[in-house]
Every structure is written in structure tokens, then in C-alpha cells.
């Protein structure tokens, strides 16, 4: 796989992963919430942080396959964390800011 294809694949995976906590009421998209509860915002944000690290791991695997892993400082994690939050905005808007008919 080429380097640009792997970059686009990681970005597409990040877009899907960032919106997953807001798209459904299952924990990590797999386990149903028991007792008829709805997921709280805190649980959704925890899932968002966990999925940020999962996407980072996938990106690290692709970088390892392409060549040498470049060292990253705190700036890299600040920028990618902010990008992940921006990618999660459509899901957050759909879940909390739009009115849904019951």
C-alpha cells in the first residue's frame, strides 16, 4: 500500500471512529447498555479517548510498515487530539444539538 493511500485510510478510519460514540447507544459499538439506560456524555467522551488511541495505534502500524517511525513530541498529540475532536463534531451535533422526533 502506498503512503498516501495509508494516510487516507487512517483519516477515513478516524472519521468513522470519532463519530461512533455518538452514532449508537452501545458501548464501543458492540455491547448494549444494560437496564434500559442511555449512555451518558461522560461515557461517550471516554469512548472517544479510547478510540483516539486505537486510531493512533493503526496509524503507527501503517507508519511502521512504510518505513521508520518518526519521533513525535507533545505538539503532535495536541494537534491530532484536536483533529479527532473536530472529526467528532458531526456526531456530537446529530446526538445533542438536533431535535429528534420520538
Rosetta blueprint (number, residue, H / E / L):
1 X L
2 X L
3 X H
4 X H
5 X H
6 X H
7 X H
8 X H
9 X H
10 X H
11 X H
12 X H
13 X H
14 X H
15 X H
16 X H
17 X H
18 X H
19 X H
20 X H
21 X H
22 X H
23 X H
24 X L
25 X L
26 X E
27 X E
28 X L
29 X L
30 X L
31 X E
32 X E
33 X L
34 X H
35 X H
36 X H
37 X L
38 X L
39 X L
40 X L
41 X H
42 X H
43 X H
44 X H
45 X H
46 X H
47 X H
48 X H
49 X H
50 X H
51 X H
52 X H
53 X H
54 X H
55 X H
56 X H
57 X H
58 X H
59 X H
60 X H
61 X H
62 X H
63 X H
64 X H
65 X H
66 X H
67 X L
68 X L
69 X L
70 X L
71 X L
72 X L
73 X L
74 X H
75 X H
76 X H
77 X H
78 X H
79 X H
80 X H
81 X H
82 X H
83 X H
84 X H
85 X H
86 X H
87 X H
88 X L
89 X H
90 X H
91 X H
92 X H
93 X H
94 X H
95 X H
96 X H
97 X H
98 X L
99 X L
100 X L
101 X L
102 X L
